[in-house]
Each structure stands twice: as C-alpha cells, then as structure tokens.
Amino acid sequence: MTINCPKCGSGCIRTKNFAKKAGSTIGTVAGAASVAVGVFRSAEIGAMAGTVAGPVGSVIGSIAGGIIGCLIGGAAGGTAGAKLGEVVDNNVLDNYQCLTCGYAFSLHSSQADYSTQSFP
C-alpha cells in the first residue's frame, strides 16, 4: 500500500514510530525486572540442572538460569510493548511524516475522502 501525503501528494513518507520504540524499551525493562523478582526460582532450577557437574556446575547453572530467565522476560515484555506502541502509533499519534513538505499525519487522515463531505 502506497501512502501519499494528504497535503502535497508526495510519496516520500517516513514513519516515526515513537510509541513503538518507547513501548518496546519500557516493555523490555519491565519484563526483565518482573523476571528479576523471580530470578531466584530460575537460579534454583539452573542449580538443580547443574548438580550433574558438581558444585561448580551448580553455581554456573544457577547463574545461567537467572540470566536466561531475565532474557526471556525482557524479550516477552519488549514484544508486548512494541505491539502496544504500534497500536498507539497507528490510531492515536500522527505517525507519518512527509519528507517533501514536513507535514505530519495519521494513516486515517491520509485515507479520508474529503470530496463527499459537506462543510458549513
């Protein structure tokens, strides 16, 4: 789908994606932080898995379990935040900007048909 500027008609358009970027960052931090609370459980599981290699394996397993838990939580939070931010970008903010004239607009305003509307 080609998006043209509703002001000048140019096809040179960029997306700003401010909410998507912010949502992804906030979601990643929140996801990792929420898992950090439960990191002891992940470390416990890693320690049990590492007992096969003895005490050193138990320590390495607990550290690896904690790190993997935080990474998974951060990835899940980042994905959820990016999706939420994408919805905000597309429905609330003027996410598109014309590179020719600088006009910022939303997808809804660029697809509006003003020829059928009557103005007072």
Backbone torsions as a table, in degrees:
resi	resn	phi	psi	omega
1	MET	NA	125.8	178.4
2	THR	-90.3	132.1	178.4
3	ILE	-108.7	127.1	177.5
4	ASN	-113.3	151.0	178.0
5	CYS	-65.5	128.1	178.8
6	PRO	-71.3	-14.6	-178.2
7	LYS	-90.1	-49.9	-175.0
8	CYS	-114.9	-11.2	178.2
9	GLY	84.5	2.7	-179.0
10	SER	-67.7	148.7	176.7
11	GLY	-97.2	2.6	179.4
12	CYS	-86.3	89.6	-173.8
13	ILE	-122.2	142.2	173.2
14	ARG	-122.5	152.9	174.9
15	THR	-100.3	139.6	-178.2
16	LYS	-88.0	-40.2	177.1
17	ASN	52.0	39.2	179.6
18	PHE	-62.1	-46.7	-177.5
19	ALA	-68.3	-35.0	178.7
20	LYS	-65.1	-43.5	179.0
21	LYS	-65.9	-44.7	179.8
22	ALA	-66.2	-42.9	178.9
23	GLY	-62.3	-39.7	178.7
24	SER	-64.9	-43.9	179.7
25	THR	-65.1	-48.2	-179.3
26	ILE	-64.5	-41.5	179.5
27	GLY	-64.3	-38.7	178.4
28	THR	-64.1	-46.5	179.6
29	VAL	-64.2	-45.4	-179.1
30	ALA	-65.4	-40.4	179.1
31	GLY	-64.5	-44.6	178.8
32	ALA	-66.8	-38.5	179.9
33	ALA	-67.4	-39.7	179.8
34	SER	-67.8	-33.1	177.2
35	VAL	-76.0	-30.4	178.9
36	ALA	-59.2	-31.8	176.6
37	VAL	-64.6	-39.0	180.0
38	GLY	-94.9	13.9	-176.9
39	VAL	-63.9	-27.7	179.2
40	PHE	-63.5	-35.6	177.6
41	ARG	-66.8	-44.3	177.5
42	SER	-62.9	-40.7	178.6
43	ALA	-65.3	-36.5	178.6
44	GLU	-64.2	-43.4	178.4
45	ILE	-64.8	-43.8	178.1
46	GLY	-63.1	-37.2	178.8
47	ALA	-66.2	-40.7	178.5
48	MET	-65.2	-39.5	178.9
49	ALA	-68.5	-32.3	-177.9
50	GLY	-82.3	-7.9	-178.9
51	THR	-64.5	-17.8	177.8
52	VAL	-61.2	-33.8	-178.7
53	ALA	-93.9	8.6	177.9
54	GLY	91.9	-166.1	-176.3
55	PRO	-60.5	-39.2	179.6
56	VAL	-65.5	-40.8	178.3
57	GLY	-64.3	-34.4	178.5
58	SER	-65.4	-43.3	179.0
59	VAL	-66.3	-47.3	-179.9
60	ILE	-64.4	-40.0	178.6
61	GLY	-63.5	-39.3	179.8
62	SER	-68.8	-39.5	177.9
63	ILE	-66.5	-45.3	179.8
64	ALA	-63.3	-40.0	178.3
65	GLY	-62.0	-41.5	178.1
66	GLY	-65.4	-43.8	-179.7
67	ILE	-65.3	-44.9	-179.4
68	ILE	-63.3	-40.0	177.3
69	GLY	-60.0	-44.3	178.8
70	CYS	-65.7	-39.7	179.0
71	LEU	-64.4	-42.8	179.5
72	ILE	-65.7	-43.6	178.0
73	GLY	-63.0	-41.9	178.3
74	GLY	-64.5	-41.2	178.9
75	ALA	-64.9	-43.9	179.2
76	ALA	-64.7	-43.8	178.7
77	GLY	-65.4	-39.8	178.9
78	GLY	-64.5	-40.6	178.8
79	THR	-65.9	-45.4	179.3
80	ALA	-63.9	-42.4	178.6
81	GLY	-64.3	-38.4	178.8
82	ALA	-66.0	-40.6	178.7
83	LYS	-65.1	-43.3	177.8
84	LEU	-63.5	-43.3	178.0
85	GLY	-62.9	-35.8	178.0
86	GLU	-63.9	-40.0	177.1
87	VAL	-63.5	-43.1	178.7
88	VAL	-64.1	-44.4	178.7
89	ASP	-58.2	-45.2	-174.5
90	ASN	-78.6	-23.7	-174.2
91	ASN	-114.5	-18.3	-175.2
92	VAL	-117.4	-47.6	-173.4
93	LEU	-91.8	159.2	170.3
94	ASP	-81.6	90.7	-169.9
95	ASN	-83.8	-15.0	-176.3
96	TYR	-108.4	145.3	178.6
97	GLN	-136.9	132.2	178.0
98	CYS	-76.5	130.1	179.5
99	LEU	-81.3	-14.1	180.0
100	THR	-84.6	-51.8	-176.0
101	CYS	-110.0	-9.6	177.5
102	GLY	85.3	2.3	-177.7
103	TYR	-68.2	133.1	177.4
104	ALA	-102.9	135.5	-177.0
105	PHE	-152.5	165.5	175.8
106	SER	-99.9	164.6	179.9
107	LEU	-62.4	-35.6	-179.3
108	HIS	-65.3	-38.8	-178.7
109	SER	-73.5	-27.0	-179.5
110	SER	-77.5	-20.4	-178.4
111	GLN	-102.5	0.6	-178.4
112	ALA	-68.9	141.4	178.1
113	ASP	-102.9	101.5	-176.9
114	TYR	-82.3	-12.1	-176.9
115	SER	-70.7	-24.0	-178.5
116	THR	-94.6	-4.4	-178.8
117	GLN	-88.9	143.7	175.6
118	SER	-105.9	135.9	-179.6
119	PHE	-111.0	143.4	-179.2
120	PRO	-67.9	NA	NA
